Amino acid sequence: MSVTTKDAPVLAPRPSGGVVQSVKDSLVVAKRNLIRMARIPEMLIFGLIQPIMFVVLFTYVFGGSISIGGSTDPQLYKEFLMAGIFAQTVTFATAGAGAGIADDMHKGLIDRFRSLPMARGAVLTGRTLADLVQTSLTLVVLAGVALLVGWRTHENIGKVLCGFLLLLLLGYAFSWIGALIGLSVRTPEAATSGGLIWLFPLTFISNAFVPVTNMPTFLQHVAEWNPFSATVAGARQLFGNTMPGLPKSVTGAWPMEHPVLASVLWSILIIAVFRTLAVRKYRSATA
């Protein structure tokens, strides 16, 4: 007489330690991603090329032909433009975040992470924090290029730093959108395409590159309620780059009247919504 027994299923140990453990796990994953980025410097280099090209092209090609407050002075356009270029740079990092997570999914790393005793959101939080560090480095270099082509701030260093923090907060918020896209597609290529296709209308139907005064009326409303526009206007205000001849708002939109507060609220809302969706997707995603 023989007795057969079934092996008990091996379950991943449950994480313990609450918030503290979650922070530790997130920092470990962030360190892993930063080491990976350091070993592939081309990622940072190629990430710098596009924004630098935008700075040079918009400054020297369009700088004398776009009217800002009734003036076509190239120096005025430089001060108007740079906050928009900075904001575009931090939001375009969304595509890289999505592609990185999709690549981890494709290689099966996400499944391995889920088998470890880690906080559920640590993998995604660590990834977005690493992307935030990379975006910060890109923004420092881009600010240096902007100074070389003639951009100047007119506020104290504290407000200028707050302007850059406002931009980074938006970039961090958008990286959670990238995380959700990366978990929802099958390949890194699809994540890159999906991360960029909606960013172009978002960034161009805004106050980033031209004043909204000459847009059709319905686009003026869209542009002034655009969270991207709020961050651009808030950064301009903190940099001291507001244009005397331009009204704060054409349509009376609240975000344009209070751009710094509106930008913070938009970013917090985006983080709250898309972090929740991304973590939920992470639990059920399969490679």
C-alpha positions as CSV (number, residue, x, y, z in Angstrom):
1,M,0.0,0.0,0.0
2,S,1.4,3.3,-1.0
3,V,0.6,6.8,0.1
4,T,0.9,9.7,-2.3
5,T,1.3,13.2,-1.1
6,K,1.0,16.4,-3.0
7,D,3.7,19.0,-2.6
8,A,2.4,22.2,-1.1
9,P,2.6,25.1,-3.5
10,V,5.6,27.4,-2.9
11,L,4.3,30.8,-2.2
12,A,6.4,34.0,-2.3
13,P,7.0,35.3,1.2
14,R,4.9,38.3,2.0
15,P,6.6,41.6,2.5
16,S,6.6,43.0,6.0
17,G,7.5,46.3,7.5
18,G,4.9,48.6,6.0
19,V,5.9,52.0,4.7
20,V,9.5,51.7,5.8
21,Q,10.0,48.4,4.0
22,S,8.3,49.8,0.9
23,V,10.7,52.8,0.9
24,K,13.7,50.5,1.3
25,D,12.5,48.2,-1.5
26,S,11.9,51.2,-3.8
27,L,15.4,52.6,-3.2
28,V,17.0,49.2,-3.9
29,V,15.1,49.0,-7.2
30,A,16.0,52.6,-8.0
31,K,19.7,51.8,-7.3
32,R,19.5,48.9,-9.7
33,N,18.1,51.0,-12.5
34,L,20.6,53.8,-11.9
35,I,23.5,51.3,-12.1
36,R,22.0,50.0,-15.4
37,M,21.7,53.6,-16.8
38,A,25.3,54.3,-15.8
39,R,26.4,51.3,-17.8
40,I,24.6,52.5,-20.9
41,P,25.6,56.2,-21.2
42,E,24.1,56.4,-24.7
43,M,20.7,56.6,-23.0
44,L,21.6,59.9,-21.4
45,I,23.4,61.2,-24.4
46,F,20.6,60.5,-26.9
47,G,18.1,61.8,-24.4
48,L,20.0,65.2,-24.5
49,I,20.2,65.5,-28.3
50,Q,16.5,66.2,-29.0
51,P,15.9,68.9,-26.4
52,I,19.2,70.7,-27.3
53,M,18.1,70.6,-31.0
54,F,14.7,72.1,-30.0
55,V,16.5,74.9,-28.1
56,V,18.8,75.7,-31.0
57,L,16.1,75.4,-33.7
58,F,13.4,77.4,-31.9
59,T,15.8,80.0,-30.7
60,Y,17.5,80.8,-34.0
61,V,14.9,79.7,-36.6
62,F,11.7,81.0,-35.0
63,G,13.1,83.5,-32.5
64,G,12.8,86.6,-34.7
65,S,9.5,85.7,-36.4
66,I,7.1,84.9,-33.5
67,S,5.4,87.9,-31.9
68,I,5.5,87.9,-28.1
69,G,3.3,90.7,-26.6
70,G,3.5,92.6,-29.9
71,S,7.3,92.3,-30.2
72,T,9.5,90.0,-32.3
73,D,12.6,90.6,-30.2
74,P,14.5,87.3,-30.2
75,Q,15.6,87.8,-26.6
76,L,11.9,88.0,-25.5
77,Y,11.2,84.8,-27.3
78,K,14.2,83.0,-25.6
79,E,12.8,83.9,-22.2
80,F,9.3,82.8,-23.3
81,L,10.5,79.6,-24.9
82,M,12.8,78.0,-22.3
83,A,10.2,77.0,-19.7
84,G,8.3,75.3,-22.5
85,I,11.4,73.4,-23.7
86,F,12.2,72.3,-20.1
87,A,8.6,71.1,-19.6
88,Q,8.6,69.2,-22.9
89,T,11.9,67.5,-21.9
90,V,10.7,66.2,-18.6
91,T,7.4,65.0,-20.1
92,F,9.0,63.3,-23.1
93,A,11.0,61.1,-20.5
94,T,7.6,59.3,-20.2
95,A,8.4,57.3,-23.3
96,G,11.7,56.1,-21.8
97,A,10.1,55.1,-18.6
98,G,7.4,53.1,-20.4
99,A,10.0,51.4,-22.7
100,G,12.2,50.4,-19.8
101,I,9.3,48.8,-17.9
102,A,8.1,47.1,-21.1
103,D,11.7,45.8,-21.7
104,D,11.7,44.3,-18.1
105,M,8.4,42.7,-18.8
106,H,9.7,41.2,-22.1
107,K,12.7,39.7,-20.3
108,G,10.6,38.3,-17.5
109,L,12.2,40.5,-14.8
110,I,8.8,41.7,-13.6
111,D,7.7,38.1,-12.9
112,R,10.9,37.6,-11.0
113,F,10.4,40.7,-8.9
114,R,6.8,39.7,-8.1
115,S,8.1,36.4,-6.7
116,L,10.2,38.2,-4.1
117,P,9.1,39.5,-0.7
118,M,8.9,43.1,-1.9
119,A,6.3,45.8,-1.5
120,R,3.8,45.7,-4.4
121,G,4.6,49.1,-5.7
122,A,8.3,49.1,-5.0
123,V,9.4,48.0,-8.5
124,L,7.5,50.8,-10.2
125,T,8.3,53.4,-7.6
126,G,12.0,52.5,-7.9
127,R,11.9,52.8,-11.7
128,T,10.2,56.2,-11.7
129,L,12.6,57.5,-9.1
130,A,15.6,56.4,-11.2
131,D,14.0,58.1,-14.2
132,L,13.5,61.2,-12.1
133,V,17.3,61.3,-11.4
134,Q,18.1,60.9,-15.1
135,T,15.6,63.7,-16.0
136,S,17.2,65.9,-13.4
137,L,20.7,65.5,-14.9
138,T,19.2,66.2,-18.4
139,L,17.5,69.3,-17.1
140,V,20.8,70.6,-15.6
141,V,22.6,70.2,-18.9
142,L,19.7,71.7,-20.8
143,A,19.7,74.8,-18.5
144,G,23.4,75.3,-19.2
145,V,22.7,75.2,-22.9
146,A,19.8,77.7,-22.5
147,L,22.2,80.1,-20.6
148,L,24.7,79.8,-23.5
149,V,22.1,80.8,-26.1
150,G,21.0,83.8,-24.0
151,W,18.3,82.7,-21.7
152,R,18.2,84.6,-18.4
153,T,16.1,84.4,-15.2
154,H,15.0,87.5,-13.2
155,E,14.2,86.1,-9.8
156,N,16.2,84.9,-6.8
157,I,17.9,81.5,-6.8
158,G,15.2,80.1,-4.4
159,K,12.4,80.8,-6.8
160,V,14.4,79.6,-9.8
161,L,15.1,76.3,-8.0
162,C,11.4,76.0,-7.2
163,G,10.7,76.5,-10.9
164,F,12.8,73.5,-11.7
165,L,11.3,71.4,-8.9
166,L,7.8,72.2,-10.4
167,L,9.0,70.9,-13.7
168,L,10.5,67.7,-12.1
169,L,7.2,67.1,-10.2
170,L,5.3,67.1,-13.5
171,G,7.9,64.8,-15.1
172,Y,7.6,62.4,-12.2
173,A,3.8,62.5,-12.5
174,F,4.0,61.7,-16.2
175,S,6.5,58.9,-15.6
176,W,3.6,57.0,-13.9
177,I,1.6,57.3,-17.1
178,G,4.6,55.8,-18.9
179,A,4.7,53.0,-16.3
180,L,1.1,52.1,-17.0
181,I,1.7,52.2,-20.8
182,G,4.8,50.0,-20.3
183,L,2.8,47.4,-18.4
184,S,0.0,47.5,-20.9
185,V,1.9,46.7,-24.2
186,R,3.9,43.7,-25.3
187,T,7.1,45.2,-26.6
188,P,9.5,48.2,-25.8
189,E,8.9,49.5,-29.3
190,A,5.2,49.7,-28.7
191,A,5.8,51.4,-25.3
192,T,8.0,54.1,-27.0
193,S,5.3,54.8,-29.7
194,G,2.5,54.7,-27.1
195,G,4.5,57.0,-24.8
196,L,5.1,59.7,-27.5
197,I,2.0,59.7,-29.7
198,W,-0.2,61.5,-27.2
199,L,2.6,63.8,-25.9
200,F,2.9,65.8,-29.2
201,P,-0.7,67.3,-29.1
202,L,-0.4,67.7,-25.3
203,T,2.8,69.8,-25.6
204,F,1.9,71.7,-28.8
205,I,-1.7,72.6,-27.9
206,S,-0.4,74.7,-25.0
207,N,1.4,77.9,-24.2
208,A,4.8,76.3,-24.4
209,F,6.0,77.6,-27.8
210,V,3.5,80.3,-28.9
211,P,1.0,82.5,-27.0
212,V,-2.5,81.0,-27.0
213,T,-4.0,84.4,-28.1
214,N,-3.8,83.5,-31.8
215,M,-5.3,80.0,-31.4
216,P,-9.0,79.3,-32.3
217,T,-11.3,79.8,-29.4
218,F,-11.9,76.2,-28.6
219,L,-8.2,75.5,-28.6
220,Q,-7.6,78.4,-26.2
221,H,-9.8,76.7,-23.7
222,V,-8.0,73.3,-24.2
223,A,-4.6,74.9,-23.9
224,E,-5.4,76.9,-20.8
225,W,-6.8,73.9,-18.9
226,N,-3.9,71.7,-20.1
227,P,-1.8,70.6,-17.1
228,F,1.3,71.1,-19.2
229,S,0.4,74.7,-19.8
230,A,-0.1,75.3,-16.0
231,T,3.4,74.0,-15.4
232,V,5.0,76.1,-18.2
233,A,3.2,79.2,-16.9
234,G,4.2,78.4,-13.3
235,A,7.9,77.9,-14.3
236,R,7.9,81.2,-16.2
237,Q,6.5,82.9,-13.2
238,L,9.1,81.5,-10.9
239,F,11.9,82.2,-13.4
240,G,10.7,85.8,-13.8
241,N,10.1,85.2,-17.5
242,T,6.5,86.4,-17.7
243,M,5.9,88.7,-20.6
244,P,4.4,92.1,-19.8
245,G,2.4,92.4,-23.0
246,L,0.7,89.0,-22.6
247,P,-2.4,88.4,-20.4
248,K,-2.2,85.6,-17.9
249,S,-5.3,84.1,-19.4
250,V,-7.3,84.7,-22.5
251,T,-10.3,82.7,-21.4
252,G,-10.2,83.4,-17.7
253,A,-9.2,79.9,-16.9
254,W,-8.3,79.4,-13.2
255,P,-5.1,77.4,-13.8
256,M,-3.6,80.3,-15.8
257,E,-4.5,82.8,-13.0
258,H,-2.8,80.5,-10.4
259,P,-0.3,78.5,-12.4
260,V,2.0,77.3,-9.6
261,L,-0.8,76.0,-7.4
262,A,-2.6,74.5,-10.4
263,S,0.6,72.8,-11.6
264,V,1.1,71.2,-8.2
265,L,-2.5,70.1,-7.9
266,W,-2.4,68.6,-11.5
267,S,0.8,66.7,-10.8
268,I,-0.5,65.3,-7.5
269,L,-3.8,64.2,-9.2
270,I,-1.9,62.5,-12.0
271,I,0.3,60.7,-9.6
272,A,-2.6,59.5,-7.4
273,V,-4.6,58.2,-10.4
274,F,-1.9,56.7,-12.5
275,R,0.1,55.2,-9.7
276,T,-3.0,53.4,-8.5
277,L,-3.7,52.1,-12.0
278,A,-0.1,51.1,-12.6
279,V,0.3,49.2,-9.4
280,R,-3.0,47.4,-10.1
281,K,-1.8,46.5,-13.6
282,Y,1.5,45.4,-12.2
283,R,-0.2,42.8,-10.0
284,S,-1.9,41.2,-13.0
285,A,0.5,41.8,-15.8
286,T,2.2,38.8,-17.4
287,A,5.3,38.8,-19.6
